[in-house]
Amino acid sequence: MLYKNVRIEAFGYELPETVITSRSLEERVAPIYEKLNLSYGRFEMMTGIRERRFWDDETTPSQASTRAAEKAIAKSGIDKGDIECLLHTSVCRDFLEPATATLVHDSLGLPPTATIFDISNACLGFTNGMITLANMIELGQIKAGIVVGAEGSKRIIDRTIDDLLKDPSVTRDKLKVSFASLTLGSGAVAAVLTHSSLSKSCHKLLGGAVRTASQHNG
């Protein structure tokens, strides 16, 4: 769908304070590196990732999303009372139900008339959320909305490393299968989208194209 009236009003983001280098992850799997005769620096060489960040154990997805949303709303200059939709678009969530969007909505103090729900679609969730908001704006259903998301990678990385270290038969192939999980990071982001009649920016969202190759599901 092509849009004539959708504007990207502002972005906001929040990063965890704890920095984890690729080298430090390799040091945690040192016994495997020694067994397979692997050299340090492979993570960064293969991915370009020097570091990632971890939230502290007490930080929930909704809390991180709220922080990013507050920054985006402040930058946009849009009154919270004018936000008519909030979408939470992460894989990570506080719990399965109710929607994590309910916690962010409450923390932000958005109006009770706002539509809220979760969208979860792996790495595409935030983009899906932006398109969903844009469709609603272009169709005249809302004038302003916000899409948020927060991911945390500490648990999956810790579990991946533990599983690798416990496997006495680990091979290079098994390490490759687990490699993607070790590239993950943590962070939160939010975007405020508005109708052109409310916008103070000139950042147009022109549209998007969707393609699905669902055969690659393994």
C-alpha positions as CSV (number, residue, x, y, z in Angstrom):
1,M,0.0,0.0,0.0
2,L,1.2,3.5,-0.8
3,Y,0.7,6.3,1.7
4,K,0.0,10.0,1.1
5,N,-0.7,11.1,4.7
6,V,1.6,9.1,7.0
7,R,4.5,10.8,8.7
8,I,7.3,9.3,10.9
9,E,7.3,11.9,13.6
10,A,10.0,10.6,16.0
11,F,12.1,7.7,17.1
12,G,13.3,6.9,20.6
13,Y,15.5,4.1,21.9
14,E,16.9,2.7,25.1
15,L,20.1,0.7,25.5
16,P,21.1,-1.5,28.5
17,E,24.2,-0.4,30.4
18,T,25.9,-3.8,30.6
19,V,28.2,-4.3,27.6
20,I,29.2,-7.8,26.5
21,T,32.0,-8.2,24.0
22,S,32.2,-11.0,21.4
23,R,35.6,-11.9,22.9
24,S,34.1,-12.4,26.4
25,L,31.5,-14.9,24.9
26,E,34.3,-16.8,23.2
27,E,36.2,-17.0,26.5
28,R,33.1,-18.6,28.1
29,V,33.3,-21.4,25.5
30,A,37.1,-21.7,25.8
31,P,37.0,-25.5,26.4
32,I,35.1,-25.9,23.1
33,Y,37.5,-23.6,21.2
34,E,40.4,-25.7,22.6
35,K,38.8,-29.0,21.7
36,L,38.0,-27.9,18.1
37,N,41.2,-25.9,17.7
38,L,39.4,-22.7,17.0
39,S,41.1,-19.2,17.2
40,Y,39.6,-16.3,19.1
41,G,38.1,-13.4,17.1
42,R,35.9,-15.6,15.0
43,F,32.6,-14.1,16.2
44,E,33.7,-10.6,15.3
45,M,35.3,-11.7,12.0
46,M,32.2,-13.6,10.8
47,T,29.6,-11.1,12.0
48,G,31.2,-7.7,12.4
49,I,29.7,-7.6,15.9
50,R,32.2,-6.3,18.5
51,E,29.7,-6.1,21.4
52,R,26.1,-6.5,22.5
53,R,24.3,-5.4,25.6
54,F,22.3,-7.2,28.3
55,W,19.5,-5.8,30.5
56,D,19.8,-6.4,34.2
57,D,17.7,-9.3,35.5
58,E,15.0,-7.0,36.9
59,T,14.2,-5.1,33.7
60,T,11.1,-6.4,31.9
61,P,10.3,-5.9,28.2
62,S,7.5,-3.5,29.1
63,Q,9.7,-1.3,31.2
64,A,12.3,-1.0,28.5
65,S,9.7,-0.3,25.9
66,T,8.2,2.4,28.1
67,R,11.5,4.2,28.4
68,A,12.0,4.2,24.6
69,A,8.4,5.3,24.1
70,E,8.7,8.2,26.5
71,K,11.7,9.5,24.5
72,A,9.9,9.1,21.2
73,I,6.8,10.9,22.5
74,A,8.9,13.7,23.9
75,K,10.7,14.2,20.6
76,S,7.5,14.1,18.6
77,G,5.8,16.9,20.6
78,I,2.5,14.9,20.3
79,D,0.3,15.0,23.4
80,K,-0.2,11.6,25.0
81,G,-3.9,12.2,24.9
82,D,-3.8,12.3,21.1
83,I,-2.2,8.8,20.7
84,E,-4.9,6.5,19.6
85,C,-3.0,3.2,19.1
86,L,-0.1,1.5,20.8
87,L,1.5,-1.7,19.4
88,H,4.0,-3.8,21.2
89,T,6.0,-5.7,18.7
90,S,8.7,-7.9,20.4
91,V,9.4,-11.5,20.6
92,C,10.1,-10.9,24.3
93,R,7.1,-10.1,26.5
94,D,6.4,-9.9,30.1
95,F,4.0,-12.8,29.9
96,L,1.7,-14.5,27.3
97,E,-1.4,-12.7,28.4
98,P,-2.6,-10.1,28.9
99,A,-0.7,-8.3,26.1
100,T,2.5,-6.6,27.1
101,A,1.0,-3.5,25.3
102,T,-1.3,-3.2,28.3
103,L,1.6,-2.6,30.7
104,V,3.2,-0.1,28.4
105,H,-0.1,1.7,27.9
106,D,-0.6,2.0,31.6
107,S,2.9,3.1,32.3
108,L,2.7,5.8,29.7
109,G,-0.7,7.0,30.9
110,L,-2.3,6.9,27.5
111,P,-6.0,7.4,27.1
112,P,-8.4,4.5,27.7
113,T,-9.8,5.0,24.1
114,A,-6.5,3.9,22.6
115,T,-6.4,0.6,20.7
116,I,-3.6,-1.6,22.0
117,F,-2.3,-5.1,21.1
118,D,0.8,-7.1,20.6
119,I,2.4,-8.1,17.3
120,S,5.1,-10.8,17.4
121,N,6.8,-11.8,14.2
122,A,10.5,-12.4,15.0
123,C,12.8,-9.8,13.5
124,L,10.0,-8.3,11.4
125,G,7.6,-7.4,14.3
126,F,8.5,-3.7,14.5
127,T,8.2,-3.2,10.7
128,N,4.9,-5.0,10.8
129,G,3.8,-2.7,13.5
130,M,4.8,0.4,11.6
131,I,2.8,-0.8,8.5
132,T,-0.2,-1.6,10.7
133,L,-0.2,1.9,12.2
134,A,0.4,3.5,8.8
135,N,-2.6,1.6,7.3
136,M,-4.8,2.8,10.2
137,I,-3.6,6.4,9.7
138,E,-4.0,6.4,5.9
139,L,-7.5,4.9,6.2
140,G,-8.6,7.6,8.6
141,Q,-9.0,5.3,11.6
142,I,-6.5,7.2,13.8
143,K,-4.4,10.4,13.6
144,A,-1.5,9.3,15.8
145,G,0.0,6.1,17.1
146,I,3.1,4.6,18.6
147,V,4.9,1.3,17.9
148,V,7.3,-0.1,20.5
149,G,9.5,-3.1,21.1
150,A,12.1,-4.4,23.5
151,E,14.3,-7.5,23.2
152,G,16.5,-9.2,25.7
153,S,19.2,-11.7,24.8
154,K,20.8,-12.7,28.0
155,R,18.8,-15.8,28.8
156,I,19.0,-17.3,25.4
157,I,22.8,-16.7,25.1
158,D,23.4,-18.1,28.6
159,R,21.3,-21.2,27.8
160,T,23.0,-21.7,24.5
161,I,26.5,-21.5,26.1
162,D,25.4,-23.9,28.9
163,D,24.0,-26.4,26.4
164,L,27.2,-26.3,24.3
165,L,29.5,-26.8,27.4
166,K,27.4,-29.7,28.6
167,D,27.6,-31.5,25.3
168,P,30.6,-33.9,25.2
169,S,30.1,-34.6,21.5
170,V,30.0,-31.0,20.4
171,T,31.4,-30.5,16.9
172,R,32.1,-27.6,14.6
173,D,28.8,-28.3,12.9
174,K,26.9,-28.2,16.2
175,L,28.6,-24.9,17.1
176,K,27.5,-23.4,13.7
177,V,23.9,-24.4,14.5
178,S,24.1,-22.4,17.7
179,F,26.0,-19.6,16.3
180,A,23.0,-17.4,15.4
181,S,21.8,-17.3,19.0
182,L,25.2,-15.9,20.1
183,T,24.8,-12.9,17.8
184,L,21.7,-11.6,19.6
185,G,21.7,-8.3,21.6
186,S,19.3,-6.3,23.7
187,G,17.6,-2.9,23.3
188,A,14.3,-1.1,23.0
189,V,12.9,1.2,20.3
190,A,9.8,3.2,19.7
191,A,8.4,5.2,16.8
192,V,5.6,7.8,16.7
193,L,3.6,7.9,13.4
194,T,1.0,10.6,12.7
195,H,-1.3,11.9,10.0
196,S,0.2,14.7,8.0
197,S,-2.3,17.1,9.5
198,L,-0.7,16.6,12.9
199,S,2.9,16.4,11.8
200,K,5.6,18.9,12.5
201,S,8.1,16.9,10.4
202,C,8.6,16.2,6.7
203,H,9.5,12.5,7.2
204,K,7.1,10.7,5.0
205,L,6.4,7.0,5.1
206,L,5.7,6.2,1.5
207,G,4.7,2.6,1.7
208,G,6.2,-0.9,1.7
209,A,6.3,-4.2,-0.1
210,V,5.7,-7.6,1.5
211,R,7.1,-10.9,0.4
212,T,6.8,-14.2,2.1
213,A,9.1,-17.3,1.7
214,S,7.5,-19.5,4.3
215,Q,9.2,-22.6,3.0
216,H,12.4,-21.5,4.9
217,N,10.8,-22.3,8.3
218,G,13.4,-24.7,9.7
